[in-house]
Amino acid sequence: MKNLIKSIGSQSLISIAISFFIIISGILAIQEIAVNKTTDRSQALESVLRQAAIQCYALEGSYPPDLEYLNTHYGIILDEAQYYYFYDIQGGNILPKIAVIKR
């Protein structure tokens, strides 16, 4: 009888440990997905800004002087409350450096 109680106790302990491991793994996976989603959104915003700048170059013959120009003439809306925007233009015929960083 004592052997039966001991075996049930060790099985329960193993089950609890496995359950705990699964729960922790799930929480970590959800956190990683949230971080990746933010990174993906920043990259998507960079891509949209880059495409708008290229479109401006194709239509007007030079890249836009700043992001406000893209806002005014191409309808690009910037979410400055959630992101920092970096737009560095080297000249009218060189693709500007564009970066979007989550605040």
C-alpha positions, 0 to 999 in steps of 0.5 A, spaced: 500 500 500 505 504 501 508 503 494 502 505 491 501 511 495 509 513 493 508 512 486 501 516 485 505 522 489 511 522 484 506 521 478 502 527 481 509 531 482 511 529 475 504 531 472 505 538 476 512 539 473 510 538 466 503 542 467 508 548 469 513 547 464 507 548 459 504 554 462 511 558 462 512 556 455 506 558 453 507 565 456 513 566 453 511 564 446 505 569 447 510 575 449 515 573 443 509 574 438 507 581 441 514 583 440 515 580 433 508 583 431 511 590 434 517 589 430 513 587 423 509 593 424 515 598 424 518 594 418 511 595 414 511 602 416 518 603 413 516 599 407 510 604 406 514 610 407 520 608 402 515 606 397 511 613 397 518 616 397 520 612 390 513 614 388 514 621 389 521 620 385 518 617 379 512 622 379 516 628 380 523 627 379 526 628 386 525 624 393 521 628 398 524 633 402 521 631 408 516 626 411 511 632 412 511 633 404 509 625 403 503 627 408 501 633 404 502 631 397 501 623 398 496 622 404 501 618 408 499 619 415 504 618 421 503 616 428 507 620 432 504 618 438 507 611 438 513 611 433 519 615 432 520 617 424 527 618 422 528 621 414 535 623 412 535 625 405 542 626 402 540 629 395 534 629 390 536 623 387 539 619 392 534 614 396 533 617 403 535 613 409 528 611 413 527 608 419 521 607 424 522 606 431 517 604 436 516 609 442 
